[in-house]
Amino acid sequence: MDFERATHDDYLQIIRDLPEFWASSGPGWRTLEVHHPYLVHEFGDTAFVLREDGRVIAYLFGFISQTEPAGYIHLAAVRVSHQGRGIGRALYEHFTEVARERGCTGLKAVTPPFNKDSQAFHETMGFEVADGEPNDEGLPVFRDYRGPGKDVVVMRKRI
């Protein structure tokens, strides 16, 4: 697979087509608030897309942490029509190599506690749930990570 750096036009296409990427995990528009343009403009060398016939079919927006030797995966998605083909796994493997080349010894991703599909995907990719404070379901979460009342599950992987 040929992963390329995401462009501004890719970003606009992704925003326009959000429901086509996120339909399997609920309303696609709810992810709009975390699709920041700076992920392409300021961290563009770690923002990747896969295109088919000029159309973005998958993307990963990540960056190298400034506080620890880790690659942080902020967003990754595959169009619903292309899921189940190993594209998400390939994106993560590509980002892992980029992070490793830049001296990272680990990967980090966060996901909302309700997103069980994301947690399961990360676990199949070798991530583990980081210790946090158990929520009502007993799931370790980091309280208010994304703001008041916005808890997350932190997933980590050594590379």
Buried (B, 14 or more C-beta within 10 A) or exposed (E): EEBEEBBEEBBEBBEEBBEBBBBEBEEBEEBEEEBBEEBBEEBBEBBBBBBEEEEBBBBBBBBBBEEEEBBBBBBBBBBBEBBEEEBBEBBBEBBBEBBBEEEBEBBBBBBBBBBEEBBEBBEEBBBEBBEBEEEEEEBBBBEEBEEEEEBBBBBBBEB
